[in-house]
Amino acid sequence: ASDSKLCPAVGFSVPRDALLLAGCYECCVRCLGGIPYTSLLATLLCFSGIALFCGCGHQALTETERIIETYFARNMQDYATLAYIIQYFQYIIYGLASFFFLYCIVLLAEGFYTTSAVKQTFGEFRSTACGRCLSTTFIVVTYILAVIWLVVFAFSALPVYFFYNMATTCHTINILTETSSSINQLCMDARQYGLLPWNATPGRVCGMTLVAVCKTKEFFLTYDLYVAAFTGAGATLLALLTYMISTTYNYAVLKFLGRKGIGTRC
């Protein structure tokens, strides 16, 4: 019975192939059970959000500078400060993309090495002082990043609000075109939003000129890019909150094991 083996649990011989399949199945179940699905979901969400925010935000800033230069300012000095700010923000976007990519990888690795199912796969639980200290550090850093990103999320809504008001004003002008002769009083003033200084000329676009601006390809593209960047910022904030939940849970597990005195050495 070279192809069979006595199984004590059932009292009779079981084919060796069946035992191998059962062992492979058990191994796969253990491997799948050791995956930190919460951290994995947060990582995918963070990558998607950062890609949207950085990619669309970078292009939206470029298109914004082009629209301001073409329709809202006639003198280079009027929007020179805005151009420098846009350039600095684009450099910051490069740094954000690199930082969050590395940080999400580190958090995902931390999730793998502190998930209880992984600990069971590789043997008995080992809660070390270094592990608990590392988890605490990730909780604090992630919390600070979430607070900072909440501010970024709020500020990313400002350009969406500006372009939304601009599109709404254009829609109102289109409705009043045949019934009112005072449509030139409806304007969008970039100076009110801090995009241009108060002495910039013309600084605003009114009436049918504003409607013409709203119908340009640049306007629709920029509007959609800012909406996508705003969505990406929201997804990143959600990912950071999910990381906070997972890292806090991992820390609680490690602290509980530490109280039981299981593997407390560093």
N, C-alpha and C positions, 0 to 999 in steps of 0.2 A: 504494500500500500504506500508506494513512494509518492503518489500524488495525493494522499490523504493524510490527515492528522487528527488524532483524538482530541476532541474538544471537551474538557471537563464540565463545562457549563451545561451541555446537553447530553453527555454520556455516550456519544457515538462519533464516528469519524466524519470529518468535514473536509471537502476537497481543498487542496492547498491554494488553488486559484481563488476560491471564495474567501479564504482567510486573507489573501493578499489584497483583494478588493475591499474587504472590510477594513483592513489596516489603512489603505489609501483614503478611504472615505472618512475614517476617523481623523486622519492627519489633515485632510482638507477642511473638515469642520473646525478643527482647532485653529488652523491658519486663518480661516474666515472670521472666527470668533475673536482672534487677536487683533483685528484691524480696528483702529479708533475711528469709527464712522463719523462721529461728530467733528473731530478735527479734520478728517478728510473732506467732509462737506464744507467746513469753514474755509479750508485751503482753496478748494475749487471756486467758492464764492468770492474769496478775496482776490484770486487771480483774475477772475472775470471782471470784478468791480474796478480793480486797479487798471486793467487793460482799457476798459471803457473810459474811466476818468482821465487817465494820462493821455491816451491816444486821441480821444475826441476833444478833450480839453486843450491839448496843444494846438490842434488844427483850428478849433473854435477861436482861440486867441489870435491866431494869424488872420483869420477872416474878419474878426472884429476890428483889428487895426486897419484892414483894408477898407471896411465900410466907413469907419470914422474919418479916414483920410479922404475918401471920395466924396462923402455927402455932408459931413458935419464940420469939417475944418478945412480952411483954405490955406492956412499958414502952417508950415512945419513946426514952428515954435509952439503952436497951440496944442499939439498932440505929441510933442517930443517926450514929455514926462510919461505919458501913457505908453508910448512905444518902449521906453526903457523898462517900465514896470512889467509889460507883457513879456519882454525878453527875459527878465529875471524869473518870472513865474514859469516860463518854459524850461529854464535850467532847473528850477525846483522840481518840476514834473519828472525830469530825468532821474534826479536823486530819489524821489518818492518811489518810482517804479523799481529801481534797483533795491532799495531798502526793504520794501514790502515783499519782494520776491524772496529775498534771503530770510527775512523774519518769518514768513509763512512756512518756509521749508524747515526752519528750526522748530517752530511750534508743532508742526506735523511730526517731526522726529521725536519731540518730547511726548507727544500723544502716544506714539508707538511704544516708547520705552517705559511709560508709566501706566499703561492700560493693564488692568488686573488680569484680563484674559491672556495677554502676552506673558505676564509673569507666571501664570499657571502653565503655559506652554513650555517655558524654559526651565521650569522647576518650581521650588517653593518661593514664597514671597520674600523679597528682600527690600525692606524700607530703610534707606540710608539717610543720614543727616544731610549729605550732599544733595540727594534727590529731593528732599523736602525743601531745602534752601533754594534749589534751582526752580522748583515749582512756584515758590513764593515770589521769586524774582520775575518770572513770566507773568504771574497774576498782576503785579504792580505795574510792570512795563505795559502790558496790554490794556490795563485800566487807564493809564495816562494817555496812551495812543487813542483809545476810544473817546476820551474827553476832547483831545485835540481834533480828532476827525469829526466829532460832532460840530465843532466850529467850522471846519472846512465844508461839511455838508450844508450848513446854514448859508455860508457865503456863496457856495455854488448855485444856490437858488436865486441869487440876485440877478445874474445875466438872463436867466430864464424869465424872471419877472419883468425885466426891461423889454425883452423881445416879445413877450406875451402882450404887454401894454401897447407896444408898437403895432403888433398885428391887430389888436382890438381896435385901435384908433383908425387903422386903415379900413377895417371892416365898417366902422361907423361912417367914415367919409364916403365909402361906396354906397351906403344906404341913403345918405343925405345929398348925394350928388344932384338928383333930379328935383329935390324939394327945397333946397336951401342954397343961398348964395354966400353963406358965411363959413364955408368949409375950410377956408384958409386960416381960421382961428383955431382949428384943431391941429396941434403940433406935437412932436416928440423932441424934447430938449435933453440932449446928452449931458448938459452942464448940471442939471438937477440930480443926476445920478453920480456925479463926481468923476465922470469920464473925461471931462474937459474943464479948463478954468473958465470963470465967469466972463472974462474978456475975449473968449474965443469967438471967431466969426465963421459962419453964421451961428454955429452951436446948436441949431435946431433945424428940423425939416417939417414943413407944413403942407396941408392941403393935398392937391393932386401929386405934388412932388413926393410927398410921403407915400402915397399909394404906389407910385412908380418904384420907389425904393423897396417897398414890401413885395413887389412882384418880381424882383430880381432873383437870380439864382443864388447869389451870395447870401441874401437874407434867409431864404429857406434852408440853405446848407448850414449856416451859422446857428440858426434856431434849433435845428435838429441835433446838431453837435452838442450844444449846451444841454439839451434835454437828456441826451445819452450820457454826458459827463455827470449830470446831476443824478441820474439813475445809477451810474457806476459808483459815485460817492455813497449813495444809500446802501448799495450792496456791500461795499467795503465796511461801512459802519456795522451792518448786520453781521458780517463775518467776524469782526473784532468782538462783538458781544457774544457770539457763539464760542469764540476762543476763550473768552472770560469764563463762560459756563464750564467748558471742558477742562480748563486748567484748574479751576477751583475744585471741581470734582476730583481730579487727579490728586490735588494736594490733600483733600479731605481723606482720600483712601490711604495715601502715604502716612498721614498723621495718625490715622487709626491704627495702621499696622505698627507704627513706631511706638504707640502706647502699649501695644501687646508685646513689645520687646522682640519683634521678629527682625533680625538682621539690621540692627541699628548702627553698625559700624560704617565708617565712611570709606 
